[in-house]
Amino acid sequence: MTPTIADPVRHTVQQIVSWFARGFEQPAQSEMLAGLSDAEVQALADDCGINAHQLQALVKAGPHAADEMPAMMRALNIDPAEVEYHMRRVFLDMQVTCAQCSSKDTCRQHLQQGQAEQIFIDYCGNADTLNALRANPDLLIGA
């Protein structure tokens, strides 16, 4: 298992998203992202490894919009740190999908009840990716 490493790129992305999300929570700064030019938004998105639309969606969703994703991964015996380390682009895409999910209440309930492994396929936008990750023994918890 790869140790969790403080990744400066990951930290920077998290700081940017948190900074923008706080701006949306504070009315005086709610136009922060909208105040940037298209080129500035695109450059920021490029720095984060996502497209401008994904950046805007993540910012609007808030800093905890994808918290369910690592919990779901652990429920399926997938090591989130391994996926993030070895498959960063897949991990980011999954975060975007999770952040935009409309089934969060269902997901949280199934995670709390320990039923996620049996039911996630019915509602999770990351289901196909999660099943593919489960097939890779190097990405499983304790591998």
N, C-alpha and C positions, 0 to 999 in steps of 0.2 A: 504494500500500500504506500503510495506517495504521501509524504508528510504535507500538511497544509502549509503553504508558503505565503507570506505577505506579498502579494503581487502588486507592484506599483500601478500597473495599467488598470487592474480590477479596482483598486482603491480609488484611482482617479475617476473612473467611470461612476463608481458609487457616489463619490463626492459631488460630481457634476449633477447627477440625477437628483440627489438629495437637495442640493442647492436650488435647482429649478423647482422641485416639488415644494420646498419651503416657500418659494416665491408665489406659488399658486395658493398656498394656505394663508398667506398674508395679503389682504386686499390691496395694500399700497404697492405691492410688487407683482400683482397678478398679470401684468402685461410684459413681464421680463422676457419670455421666449418670443412673444409676438413682436417685441421691440427690436429683435435681431433681424437683419436682412436675410433673405433666402440663402445667400452665399455663406453667411456666418452660421446659420442653422445647419447647412449641409456640411460645412467644415467641422463643426462640433460633432455631428453625427458620424462623420468619417473617422474622427479621432476615437469615437466610442465603438467603432466597428459595426455600426448599424446604419440604416437609411434615415433620412429626415423624418419621414412619416412615423417610423418606429420610435424615434427619439421623442417626437411630440406626444405620441400615445403613452410612452413610459412616464414622461413628465406629468402628464395629466392624471395618470393612474396613481401616482404617489410612490414614495420610497419603499413601501411594503407590499406593493401590488403583486409581487411574485413570490411571497414568502411560502406559499403552499407548495411550490415546485420542489425544493429540497426535501420537504417533509414527505411528499409523494414518492420521491426517489428513494428515500430511506425505507418507506413502507414496502417498496418493491425490491428491497435489498440492493439497490444501486447506490454506489458511493458518489455523492454530489461533487466532492473534491476531486475525485479521479476524473469524472466527466469534464469538469471545468478545466482541469489541468491538461488533459489529453485531447479534448474536443471543444475548445473554447467557443468556436463559432456555433456549434450545435447547442451548447449551453446558453449562449446569448439568445439564439432563436427561440429556445424553449422558454426563457424568461419573458420575452416579448409576448409569446403566445399565452403564457400564464397570466401576465399582467392584464391582458385584454379579455380574459375569460369571464363569461357570464354565469358560470356554475360554481363560483367560489363557496357559497353557503353549503351546497351539496358536497363539495370536495372536503371542506373543513369537517363537516359532520361525519363523513365516511372515514376520514383520517382519525378523528377522535374515537370513533367506535371500532376501529381496527378492521373496517370492511373495505378499505380503499383497494386492496389488491384484487378483490373479487369483482368490483363494480366500476373501477375507474375507466375502463374501456368504453363505457356507455356515455360518458360526458366529457372526458378529458381531451382537450385539443392536442395534447402531447402524447396521446396513447400509443400511436404507431412508433414514435421515436422512443418512448419508454420501453416498449416491447423489444425494439431492436437493441437498446442498451442492455436490457436484461439478458440477451443472448451472448453478450461479450463477458466472459468470466473475469477478464482483467479489470472490469469496471464495477464488480460486485463488492459489497462490504465484506471485509475480511479476506479479500483475494490476495 
